[in-house]
């Protein structure tokens, strides 16, 4: 059994820079990983990481148009062990994901809230606001360490010390990308960047889907993004943070707080293969699933896959129930593999699995709409 500090953060993401603060004064990243190594019952494996790239890749496999907004280190195209499609950027581009890149450097003495914004603006100007992907020389692509126990319970560590992702605290949101998109999906990033992305998408009148699972969320952040989000997505524990921020008890009460948004709240349970769908219009909770799950792989990335199905359905103006079902189909496939992108489905397999899982519960009309829109 892991020590008590670990158990407090199950199903959560902990930045390495916060370990001492969250775990207690004697804990360091080195001690955490040494503890995990001593208790490991299986070898470490490597795969493509990051929720935003996973979701973009899944949407591209289903034939959707998608632009990835993220950051990489200078190792962005290095073929690490386990990278089945070669270097990461080349792999994503081959899948059909749109990316406009800007390569930057930031001196270490400017790598802070005081020095970075002015330096980046002076040296790079508007180039950063036109680029969806920032590649940071002198930094590695941020590593996410996924840990799971024998029961499938998982938790995560994000390297915000050596990784490039902290640049998102200081880079601007690419305005042109948001302006010409129909849907903006906001997921794990620096809080400042997520707020700006939600605000800009809301101002442009876009469909705004927010994954509340991001690390470092605060009650103030949640109260800011909730009335600007078309759809909130998370598991029960993550959505509880939203309820706590408003000091309310039930998800349905979120619809009484603001006039228009959120329109939908999706509560996902990857372990049971179900989704609870809440709609502002209907005010009735609807359960979608369960889907058949073969837990031969890992639960890591199953929620990413659920987001893929929801977003792909929204792109095609399908019913939100069909989107939730599509997400569960994608998630059930990811459960079968180690890694995430290895389990995401191409169009033909997706349609077949959707029909097998939901023909009886959603009906032939839904299956036909899925077939028509994805094939």
Secondary structure, 3 states (H helix, E strand, C coil): CCCHHHHCCCCCEEEHHHHHHHHCCCCCHHHHHHHHHHHCCCCCCCCCCCHHHHHHHHHHHCCCCCECCEEEECCCCCCCCCCCCCCHHHHHHHCCCECCEEEEECCHHHCCCCCHHHHHHHHHHHHHHHCCEEEEECCECCCEEEEECCCCCEEEEECCCCEHHHHHHCCCCCHHHHHCCCEEEECCCCHHHHHHHHHHHHHCCCEEEEECCCCCCCHHHHHHHHCCCCEEEEEHHHHHHHHHHHCCCCHHHHHHCCCCCCCEEEEEECCCCEEEEEECCCCCCEEEECCCCCCCCCCCCHHHHHHHHHHHHHHCCCCHHHHHHHHHHHHHHHCCCCCCHHHCCCHHHHHHHHHHHHHHHHCHHHHHHHHHHHC
